[in-house]
Amino acid sequence: MVSLFCLLVSCSDSDKVLATVGEVELTESDAYVLMKHRGLDYNNKEERRAFVVQWCNQEVYKQELQGKYPKEWKLVQLRSDAYSGDLAQYHLEEIRVRKMLDTVVSNDELQTYYDAHQDEFLLNDYIVKALFLKIPKELDFKEENVHLNYLLKNDKDLAEINSFAKLYAQDYYFDDSTWIYFDDLTKDIPLEKYNVDNIVLNRTKTYFSDDKHWYFLNIIDYKLKDEAPPLEFLKDRIRSIIVSQRLNDIREKNETKLLKELKKKHEVNIHI
């Protein structure tokens, strides 16, 4: 059991020792760095304890091998040194290329990429501009004219529906300047009895209920499946693609340059 080898200590003080195996200590600061690297949350007590227990187990294996089988331990050290060289190369290259990386993408670049790659972005779901409102069944929405305001026929309707939603809505969405996937919009709507294609293609304005809620849906505009969405819907995605391409180009051009520069700083002697 780990408890025979490892002493777990509270970590209330700064950089306190969290665990020891023999003479080797795991400090709070080291544990934080290692957990962050692995995508773990140090502030989560369960994750932190699981990590410390795992560290103890691994340290037990290391110390046992080092003490009983020194030749095998030497091989472990050599392999660790070789791997640390690969890690050092990776981190040095990443630091260098990210300093050189320009993350600003102009609208012209976005448009050019979009025009040349529309086939890559064909929709497999409708995207829509729409209004959606979900309210408790017991509310008298007609008294508040919700069944009329959600149609957005008059300039004042949006202000009215917004005010009502802030007070009573359990779910609400409206943004006539942004496209959203229809499935994302309606994930909280019981549409099993309805023909989704008809709802979207007819720009349906409807409301209906189940046992607990009223649902109001107003499809203002849509884009068909199997066609490219508008550029505004893809800007963030295309921007990420372009920046990623720039990063790969910099990596390819600078890998050998970095090694040459580093060799000038560090004395290298080969004796074979």
Number of C-alpha atoms within 10 A of each C-alpha: 6 14 11 7 15 22 16 18 12 10 13 9 8 9 14 15 19 22 23 19 21 12 6 12 17 19 17 19 14 14 20 16 12 13 17 12 10 8 8 15 14 18 9 9 10 11 14 18 14 11 17 20 18 13 18 24 17 13 20 17 10 13 16 13 16 16 9 10 11 12 11 12 17 13 11 15 13 12 12 12 12 11 12 12 12 11 12 11 14 12 11 13 17 14 10 15 21 13 8 12 15 11 14 9 14 10 11 9 13 20 15 11 16 20 11 9 13 14 12 9 16 14 16 12 15 21 24 22 22 25 22 21 24 21 22 17 14 9 12 11 15 10 8 13 14 18 14 14 20 23 19 17 10 10 9 10 17 17 12 16 24 17 12 18 18 11 9 14 18 12 13 18 16 16 11 13 9 12 20 17 16 19 14 10 19 12 9 12 19 12 12 7 6 9 9 15 11 10 16 22 14 13 18 16 17 14 15 12 15 11 7 9 16 19 20 21 23 21 20 17 16 20 20 17 13 13 15 19 20 14 16 12 14 15 16 11 12 20 19 13 14 17 16 14 12 16 18 13 13 17 17 11 11 14 16 10 10 16 13 11 10 10 10 9 8 8 7 7 6 4 3 3
